[in-house]
Amino acid sequence: MKNQNVSLKQLSSCKRRTLSFVSIGFLAANAATFPSAASAFVQPIATSSKVSRMQQQRFIINTFPLKEEPNKHLLQTKLMSSTNGSDESNNNYPLEPKTYSQRWVQLAYLSILALLSDWICFSVAASPDSFEHAYPGASAANLIDIFLFTNVASCFFVTDVVTKFGLGKSIKGAAALMSVGCLMRSGIPDLSWLGGSEIVHAADIVQSVSQEVIEVLPDGISDLVDTSTLTEASRVAGLEPYGLLVLGTIFVGFAQPYFQCTPPMLSATWFASNERATATATALNFNQIGIAVAFLVGGSMANNEVGIHSYFGLITLLCAVTTIGTVLQFQEKPPSPPSKSEIEKLVRGEKEPPFLESVKKLFSTKGFSIPLAAFICSISITNIVGTFIDEVMERGGVTDQLGIDLAGAGFELAILVGGIVIGGYVDKTKQYKPVTLACLLATMFFVIPLGLTDHMIGNEPVLLVAALLGLGLACGPIQPINAELAVDVTYPSDETAVESVQQVGGNLVSALMVPVAEWALNQDYEFFKQIRPLDSDIRGDVLLLFTIAAVTLVYFTTFDAPLMRTEADDEEGDDDSVVVDVAAAAS
């Protein structure tokens, strides 16, 4: 999970240091003989009776990460003059929690990658009839199911892959895999609109080479790219065979968990303790914007075979540009930790166990299952509402497709806005429990109008849209808040393992609940038949969602686990520095 990128500027600066620093670097070069990654540069001194365990001075050798041990963390420190009058303290270095502007670049790329991945997943959800006309016998729903099942399977590998290769390499690799998947789905995009004969000629060469490669492929693989399976209209439009479309979708589905399961790790690695929930909410919920874009852009572009081809080509180009930027600008870790809890975790020399061991440890930790239940509740409700948004809107009086698309996009945007705003409040207060309970209560309130019809009043489209937006604002933030809460109570656990478990649970439960909700969608229950002003009926799917929220609310009231990471951040009081004595470490 941990890997460190060091800029050439930092390396050059360090090389110009004095001879004493060179000798320290020599010691660091032999750090492989130390018992753990952390002990290569961290050694606590004997604790005096006047200081606590968290306040004691630590010796940290200023060193570079070794090639054979890429997970070692480079601690960049600055020289600090003596504060206690001792000559020996002239060699002390402070290690203070510090944030860097690069963190916003990291967050932006992870958020955009999440957006693109869900855009690809739901790319044809807004135009299923056009897709089924282009690919007879296929359906948009089946393509989404393939994506989601691949996503769940990939979640079991994310933690171990990130642990082995580091966050930076894992994100870059997943971005590249997603671009390859998009290319399989779209073929070589039409670049003629960019202008310039060189660009067009280059695209023609690539297309020609692709055809030559196809001709020498084994039969089993060449069947995937056999255009004879396409309709005439699809072949003329340049669409790829359905088998290649499915394979590309599997590639993207396998890549997505690297963007969904890593936000808590990114937040812990780069963001201060009062920024983590906001950062996690932004990265986790930006995939909702991808769904919104799929409805708005897909609904307008993917109306026929030619439109679908252009639409897929647009996605491929955007994904390729984002991947190039990720490879060039996405970094592994900051020069120094952003919070006291990250410093303490480093000092302890915590190593991430294999994923299955992490799962056992997480479920044995007090309080972990409760935020997990809240996370599953939130993702299940938002997924079910998003899946049946057409039926929800039509039953409430919104029947035109543009209105439905706009309402669906507004719902997804509300999820993101709610996560950022409410997540920001939780960052400052750490009031995970009361905020989650309030959000669950509001979810129960806003979900009712989505399926309630008062026979005397009739349909109220304005009330329906208002309830839909309110549901997004209330239910959406539950996911990132409880992702952070789960990391907090299980500290110093592996953040990626925590989120992987939550994503697997949320997606599996959602997959199981969708057919139940589809059945309940056609069940109506009438109340107050004899009282004309109150005579109304409510759909079964809304009762299902209300029950899920209510049961989760009751369960969440039992939460009383300690916030371990918050305590680690607060334990040292107002002193943000960890003192480093290089001379003592070298002796």
C-alpha atoms as one frame of an Amber mdcrd trajectory, in Angstrom:
protein
   0.000   0.000   0.000   2.752   2.383   0.749   5.248   3.630  -1.740   7.095
   6.915  -1.917   7.762   9.144  -4.924  10.685  11.537  -4.502  11.118  14.432
  -6.902  14.421  15.088  -8.654  14.520  18.471  -6.988  14.336  16.856  -3.528
  17.062  14.379  -4.422  19.366  17.072  -5.741  18.817  19.206  -2.669  19.609
  16.338  -0.332  22.775  15.455  -2.233  24.135  18.896  -1.532  23.933  18.489
   2.228  27.009  18.330   4.451  29.218  15.315   5.072  27.366  14.464   8.256
  24.199  13.917   6.258  26.087  11.689   3.833  27.153   9.476   6.712  23.555
   9.247   7.822  22.573   8.255   4.307  25.162   5.474   4.498  23.460   4.142
   7.609  20.109   4.312   5.857  21.489   2.343   2.925  21.924  -0.585   5.297
  18.427  -0.248   6.714  17.357  -3.569   5.178  18.898  -5.296   8.170  16.517
  -3.550  10.538  13.573  -5.594  11.809  10.812  -3.532  10.214  10.195  -0.776
   7.699   9.498   1.748  10.415  12.516   0.799  12.514  14.754   1.670   9.584
  14.291   5.293  10.475  12.347   5.420  13.757  13.678   4.535  17.190  12.023
   5.770  20.414  14.371   6.934  23.139  13.998   5.936  26.734  10.904   7.492
  28.235  11.401   9.836  31.152   8.963  10.137  34.016   7.994  13.636  32.883
   6.593  12.746  29.480   3.899  10.419  28.178   4.365   7.706  25.588   2.975
   9.912  22.831   5.061  12.906  23.898   8.444  11.209  24.036  11.180  12.191
  21.619  11.921   9.876  18.746  15.003   9.450  16.621  14.246   9.410  12.917
  17.060   9.016  10.440  16.647  11.301   7.457  16.982   8.815   4.623  15.855
   7.902   1.125  13.588   4.949   0.284  15.606   1.950  -0.867  14.902   0.354
  -4.236  14.617  -3.105  -2.741  12.199  -1.881  -0.082   9.891   0.585  -1.872
   7.395   0.856   0.971   9.717   2.750   3.286   8.559   6.264   3.992  10.851
   9.207   3.381  10.672  11.633   6.271  11.627  15.142   5.233  12.589  17.214
   8.283  14.080  20.613   8.929  16.858  21.598  11.288  15.618  22.946  14.611
  17.781  24.953  16.955  18.048  24.050  20.607  15.100  24.867  22.820  16.298
  23.345  26.074  19.844  24.712  26.304  21.499  21.360  25.690  24.324  21.178
  23.185  23.087  17.789  22.015  19.753  19.258  21.000  21.389  21.177  18.168
  20.992  18.040  16.071  17.255  17.764  16.753  14.752  17.841  13.915  10.987
  18.479  14.251   8.473  16.279  12.449   5.218  18.204  12.395   1.952  17.299
  10.689   1.961  19.212   7.421  -0.260  19.305   4.361   0.801  20.050   0.798
  -1.083  21.641  -2.089  -0.470  18.464  -4.111  -3.238  16.838  -2.072  -5.851
  18.650  -4.178  -4.276  17.312  -7.356  -4.414  13.804  -5.881  -8.058  14.236
  -4.916  -8.979  15.687  -8.308  -7.531  12.770 -10.260  -9.048  10.114  -8.014
 -12.445  11.842  -8.193 -12.354  12.201 -11.987 -11.333   8.558 -12.393 -14.267
   7.537 -10.183 -16.568   9.735 -12.260 -15.395   8.183 -15.520 -15.698   4.618
 -14.220 -19.349   4.987 -13.229 -20.093   6.971 -16.371 -18.841   3.958 -18.334
 -20.863   1.568 -16.166 -24.142   3.450 -16.757 -23.213   4.817 -20.194 -26.250
   3.381 -21.989 -28.670   3.331 -19.059 -30.395   6.477 -20.353 -30.920   5.029
 -23.848 -31.563   1.285 -23.416 -33.823   1.019 -26.482 -31.178   2.468 -28.803
 -28.550   0.145 -27.360 -30.752  -2.922 -27.773 -31.506  -1.892 -31.357 -27.767
  -1.642 -32.078 -27.055  -4.957 -30.334 -30.107  -7.245 -30.783 -30.487  -9.726
 -27.946 -28.365  -7.642 -25.547 -29.595  -5.248 -22.892 -28.171  -2.264 -21.050
 -29.172  -3.849 -17.724 -27.119  -6.991 -18.450 -24.074  -4.907 -19.341 -24.392
  -3.068 -16.016 -24.730  -6.388 -14.159 -21.529  -7.671 -15.783 -19.744  -4.516
 -14.703 -20.975  -4.717 -11.100 -20.157  -8.406 -10.624 -16.639  -7.771 -11.953
 -16.393  -4.850  -9.552 -17.241  -7.048  -6.564 -14.685  -9.688  -7.593 -11.973
  -7.057  -8.025 -12.583  -5.676  -4.518 -11.010  -8.824  -3.069  -7.696  -8.015
  -4.765  -7.428  -4.247  -4.272  -5.976  -4.271  -0.762  -3.180  -6.736  -1.506
  -2.297  -5.061  -4.810  -2.067  -1.609  -3.213  -0.010  -3.047  -0.356   2.463
  -4.625  -2.770   2.801  -1.872  -5.366   1.727   1.265  -3.501  -1.153   3.671
  -4.083   0.497   5.616  -6.902   1.368   2.658  -9.125  -1.974   0.980  -8.422
  -4.014   4.035  -9.438  -1.918   4.583 -12.556  -2.225   0.925 -13.544  -5.985
   0.913 -12.974  -6.367   4.100 -15.017  -4.438   2.508 -17.888  -6.575  -0.653
 -17.649  -9.733   1.463 -17.792  -8.440   3.261 -20.899  -7.754  -0.073 -22.599
 -11.274  -1.191 -21.719 -12.735   1.990 -23.198 -10.722   1.466 -26.380 -12.158
  -2.049 -26.693 -15.676  -0.660 -26.340 -15.285   2.190 -28.816 -12.553   1.142
 -31.222 -10.223   3.866 -32.520 -12.096   7.143 -31.877 -12.821   9.452 -34.797
 -10.241  12.241 -34.524 -11.129  14.090 -37.705 -12.903  16.794 -35.717  -9.522
  17.770 -34.246  -8.406  18.904 -37.694  -5.075  18.311 -39.358  -4.287  15.670
 -41.963  -1.522  14.204 -39.768  -3.991  13.251 -37.037  -6.408  11.674 -39.495
  -3.584   9.808 -41.224  -2.267   8.496 -37.898  -5.730   7.227 -36.972  -5.992
   5.452 -40.336  -2.617   3.766 -39.782  -3.655   2.569 -36.324  -6.925   1.241
 -37.736  -5.069  -0.604 -40.513  -2.592  -2.145 -38.086  -5.485  -3.232 -35.842
  -7.113  -5.078 -38.724  -3.856  -6.863 -39.550  -3.445  -7.934 -35.938  -6.993
  -9.282 -35.855  -6.302 -11.482 -38.860  -3.511 -13.381 -37.072  -5.314 -13.824
 -33.749  -6.425 -17.302 -32.612 -10.010 -18.211 -33.499 -11.204 -17.972 -29.901
 -10.016 -14.391 -29.635 -10.853 -13.309 -33.168 -14.483 -14.304 -32.545 -14.654
 -11.456 -30.043 -13.882  -8.945 -32.787 -15.870 -10.610 -35.576 -17.987  -7.822
 -37.078 -20.255 -10.333 -38.820 -22.237 -10.541 -35.581 -23.240  -6.891 -35.948
 -26.287  -5.579 -37.744 -25.670  -3.702 -40.962 -26.430  -0.361 -39.318 -24.047
  -1.080 -36.448 -21.271  -2.194 -38.785 -21.619   0.914 -40.957 -21.605   3.117
 -37.863 -18.316   1.536 -36.751 -19.545  -0.133 -33.555 -17.431  -2.873 -32.019
 -18.767  -6.464 -31.727 -20.705  -7.227 -28.577 -18.088  -9.694 -27.307 -15.403
  -6.990 -27.404 -17.815  -4.546 -25.764 -18.324  -6.987 -22.893 -14.587  -7.607
 -22.518 -13.917  -3.883 -22.387 -16.643  -3.505 -19.779 -15.003  -6.227 -17.667
 -11.674  -4.374 -17.864 -13.279  -1.165 -16.616 -15.248  -3.023 -13.946 -12.025
  -4.594 -12.668 -10.320  -1.182 -12.539 -13.084   0.708 -10.741 -12.511  -0.594
  -7.164  -9.057   1.005  -7.211 -10.871   4.348  -7.369 -13.705   3.373  -5.002
 -11.811   1.597  -2.237  -8.842   3.961  -1.871 -10.409   7.346  -0.924 -10.039
   6.749   2.862  -6.384   5.826   2.319  -5.805   8.912   0.165  -7.461  11.088
   2.806  -5.374   9.613   5.622  -2.147   9.861   3.633  -2.540  13.398   2.279
  -5.167  15.315   4.283  -5.221  16.826   7.766  -7.482  15.354  10.417 -10.038
  18.139   9.901 -10.182  17.544   6.131 -10.451  13.778   5.852 -14.231  13.292
   5.816 -14.656  16.024   3.205 -11.955  14.533   1.000 -13.403  11.034   1.333
 -16.912  12.325   0.578 -15.689  14.079  -2.555 -13.821  11.072  -3.948 -16.444
   8.488  -2.946 -19.436  10.439  -4.230 -17.924  11.778  -7.435 -18.989   8.541
  -9.095 -22.543   9.818  -8.653 -21.657  12.685 -10.967 -20.557  10.057 -13.465
 -24.033   8.538 -13.332 -25.559  11.984 -13.797 -23.327  12.631 -16.815 -24.360
   9.253 -18.244 -28.001  10.299 -18.079 -27.467  13.762 -19.535 -24.825  13.092
 -22.200 -25.849   9.525 -23.000 -29.481  10.484 -23.245 -28.696  13.148 -25.845
 -25.929  11.399 -27.854 -26.710   7.669 -27.835 -29.942   7.851 -29.841 -28.797
   5.616 -32.716 -25.851   3.511 -33.872 -23.826   6.480 -35.124 -24.514   8.386
 -31.913 -23.486   5.426 -29.745 -20.175   5.129 -31.648 -19.416   8.839 -31.224
 -20.484   8.665 -27.585 -18.163   5.755 -26.784 -15.336   7.497 -28.654 -15.811
  10.637 -26.547 -15.551   8.600 -23.341 -12.377   6.912 -24.598 -10.707  10.242
 -25.391 -11.586  11.714 -21.998 -10.356   8.582 -20.250  -7.073   8.609 -22.200
  -6.403  12.270 -21.355  -7.139  11.635 -17.680  -4.885   8.576 -17.646  -1.991
  10.539 -19.152  -2.427  13.235 -16.508  -2.602  10.601 -13.760   0.624   8.947
 -14.897   2.422  12.295 -14.996   1.063  13.973 -11.873  -0.353  11.438  -9.411
   2.109  10.867  -6.559   2.582   8.158  -3.957   2.902  10.047  -0.670   3.661
  13.523   0.636   7.166  14.282   1.963   5.834  14.120   5.530   2.612  12.870
   7.200  -0.392  15.233   7.422  -1.599  14.266  10.914  -0.384  13.004  14.272
  -2.226   9.734  13.817  -0.307   9.058  10.589   2.984   9.891  12.331   2.115
   7.557  15.194   1.131   4.820  12.753   4.486   5.220  11.069   6.344   5.129
  14.373   4.623   1.890  15.322   5.873   0.300  12.125   2.419  -0.945  11.159
   2.409  -3.450   8.294  -0.714  -4.231   6.350  -1.719  -7.922   6.525  -3.247
  -9.811   3.580  -6.824  -8.859   2.793  -8.504 -11.932   4.298  -6.582 -11.461
   7.549  -7.619  -7.818   7.572 -11.270  -8.820   7.154 -11.108 -11.142  10.166
  -9.446  -8.451  12.238 -11.970  -5.802  11.187 -15.008  -7.872  12.136 -13.442
  -8.670  15.498 -13.018  -4.955  16.235 -15.681  -3.355  18.392 -17.897  -0.962
  16.455 -16.877  -1.913  12.897 -20.118  -3.671  11.924 -22.301  -0.654  12.776
 -20.795   1.850  10.289 -20.684  -1.032   7.815 -24.453  -1.446   8.181 -24.982
   2.305   7.697 -22.782   2.292   4.586 -24.722  -0.652   3.119 -28.030   1.054
   3.924 -27.004   4.244   2.132 -25.593   2.617  -0.992 -28.587   0.257  -1.260
 -31.137   3.063  -1.080 -29.326   5.325  -3.552 -28.720   2.452  -5.983 -32.352
   1.300  -5.902 -33.710   4.826  -6.377 -31.251   5.439  -9.218 -32.116   2.143
 -10.895 -35.865   2.808 -10.914 -35.733   6.581 -11.368 -37.987   6.386 -14.461
 -40.765   4.622 -12.564 -40.389   6.931  -9.559 -40.717  10.044 -11.699 -43.542
   8.773 -13.905 -45.642   7.720 -10.921 -45.186  11.206  -9.517 -46.230  13.022
 -12.693 -42.842  13.671 -14.362 -43.206  11.878 -17.689 -40.986  13.575 -20.286
 -37.538  11.994 -20.710 -35.627  15.253 -20.321 -37.380  15.951 -17.034 -36.579
  12.448 -15.806 -32.926  12.810 -16.832 -32.638  16.191 -15.111 -34.267  14.843
 -11.948 -31.888  11.858 -11.936 -28.889  14.153 -12.450 -30.109  16.426  -9.661
 -30.402  13.457  -7.322 -26.810  12.374  -8.017 -25.526  15.946  -7.631 -27.363
  16.282  -4.310 -25.526  13.192  -3.060 -22.179  14.836  -3.804 -23.130  18.230
  -2.338 -24.562  16.643   0.800 -21.413  14.586   1.280 -19.147  17.624   0.992
 -21.222  19.925   3.213 -22.144  17.454   5.941 -18.754  15.758   5.679 -17.118
  19.135   6.304 -19.142  19.515   9.496 -18.102  16.068  10.684 -14.462  16.924
   9.935 -14.637  19.775  12.417 -16.744  18.127  15.121 -16.138  14.364  14.769
 -19.836  13.913  15.578 -20.171  10.739  13.536 -23.007   9.187  15.514 -25.461
  12.111  15.871 -24.930  13.188  12.270 -25.491   9.666  10.930 -28.633   9.262
  13.037 -29.948  12.593  11.758 -29.226  11.585   8.165 -30.992   8.241   8.610
 -34.015   9.962  10.133 -34.126  12.461   7.256 -33.791   9.580   4.781 -36.885
   7.946   6.254 -38.759  11.249   5.922 -37.755  12.014   2.323 -38.239   8.511
   0.932 -41.979   8.429   1.676 -43.106  11.026  -0.942 -41.357   9.042  -3.679
 -44.118   6.429  -3.594 -47.000   8.065  -1.717 -50.096   9.209  -3.604 -52.874
  11.076  -1.836 -56.061  10.329  -3.775 -57.564  13.716  -2.989 -54.529  15.779
  -3.964 -53.195  13.619  -6.795 -49.694  13.825  -8.227 -47.399  16.621  -7.060
 -44.305  16.732  -9.303 -42.764  19.639  -7.392 -43.080  17.780  -4.084 -41.655
  14.649  -5.703 -38.560  16.413  -7.072 -38.024  18.239  -3.769 -38.187  14.922
  -1.880 -35.778  13.325  -4.355 -33.213  16.106  -3.862 -33.709  15.973  -0.094
 -33.108  12.228  -0.143 -29.842  12.741  -2.017 -28.686  15.387   0.470 -29.565
  13.211   3.477 -28.750   9.672   2.373 -25.647  10.304   0.269 -23.392  11.610
   3.093 -23.952   8.464   5.152 -21.492   6.560   2.942 -18.364   8.732   3.277
 -19.045   9.606   6.915 -19.255   5.943   7.881 -16.289   5.043   5.702 -14.275
   7.470   7.843 -15.926   6.227  11.038 -14.991   2.614  10.232 -11.378   3.668
   9.648 -11.434   5.665  12.885 -12.654   2.829  15.129 -10.318   0.245  13.569
  -7.174   2.441  13.570  -4.397   1.635  12.720  -6.064  -0.706  10.261  -5.608
  -0.753   6.493  -7.893   1.977   5.105  -8.197   0.248   1.734  -9.256  -3.035
   3.370 -11.946  -1.189   5.344 -13.391   0.406   2.240 -13.107  -2.814   0.216
 -15.244  -4.637   2.778 -17.810  -1.823   2.707 -17.925  -1.763  -1.098 -18.320
  -5.538  -1.322 -21.089  -5.485   1.274 -22.859  -2.519  -0.295 -22.739  -3.816
  -3.862 -23.746  -7.358  -2.934 -26.698  -6.247  -0.823 -27.740  -3.798  -3.553
 -27.609  -6.573  -6.141 -29.806  -8.758  -3.932 -32.222  -5.932  -3.115 -32.810
  -4.749  -6.703 -34.996  -7.736  -7.737 -36.870  -7.487  -4.438 -37.464  -3.785
  -5.041 -38.538  -4.518  -8.628 -41.202  -6.894  -7.305 -42.277  -4.453  -4.590
 -42.510  -1.695  -7.198 -45.799  -3.174  -8.429 -47.289  -3.631  -4.964 -49.616
  -0.876  -3.723 -50.947  -0.579  -0.173 -53.891   1.678   0.555 -54.406   3.456
   3.875 -57.328   5.358   5.441 -59.882   4.216   2.871 -62.779   5.519   4.889
 -61.287   8.972   5.499 -61.442  10.861   2.201 -58.827  13.588   2.946 -56.313
  10.972   4.133 -57.113   8.217   1.629 -53.812   7.357  -0.038 -51.696   4.503
  -1.292 -47.996   3.812  -1.038 -45.788   1.607  -3.209 -44.073  -1.460  -1.805
 -40.581  -0.391  -2.893 -40.840   2.777  -0.809 -41.940   0.754   2.213 -38.903
  -1.477   1.625 -36.515   1.497   1.590 -38.213   3.016   4.642 -37.797  -0.267
   6.520 -34.103  -0.528   5.606 -33.460   2.979   6.928 -35.519   2.395  10.087
 -33.771  -0.864  10.987 -30.369   0.716  10.394 -31.349   3.693  12.551 -32.255
   1.457  15.463 -29.047  -0.561  15.072 -26.880   2.537  14.847 -28.142   3.839
  18.193 -26.095   1.042  19.822 -22.791   2.446  18.570 -20.391   3.244  21.435
 -16.938   2.273  20.156 -13.962   4.567  20.884 -12.602   6.711  18.063  -9.051
   5.387  18.032  -7.655   7.576  15.274  -9.216  10.722  16.690  -7.688   9.913
  20.064  -4.282   9.471  18.411  -4.663  12.877  16.742  -5.647  14.544  20.026
  -3.390  12.705  22.473  -0.394  14.994  22.110  -2.408  18.070  22.907  -1.206
  21.330  21.401   2.296  20.113  20.609   2.285  19.172  16.931   5.996  18.391
  16.746   7.742  15.057  16.967  11.375  15.801  17.812  14.023  13.998  15.810
  17.606  13.583  17.047  19.713  12.520  14.080  23.032  12.536  15.915  21.780
  10.131  18.561  20.291   7.860  15.909  23.615   7.745  14.081  25.599   6.878
  17.181
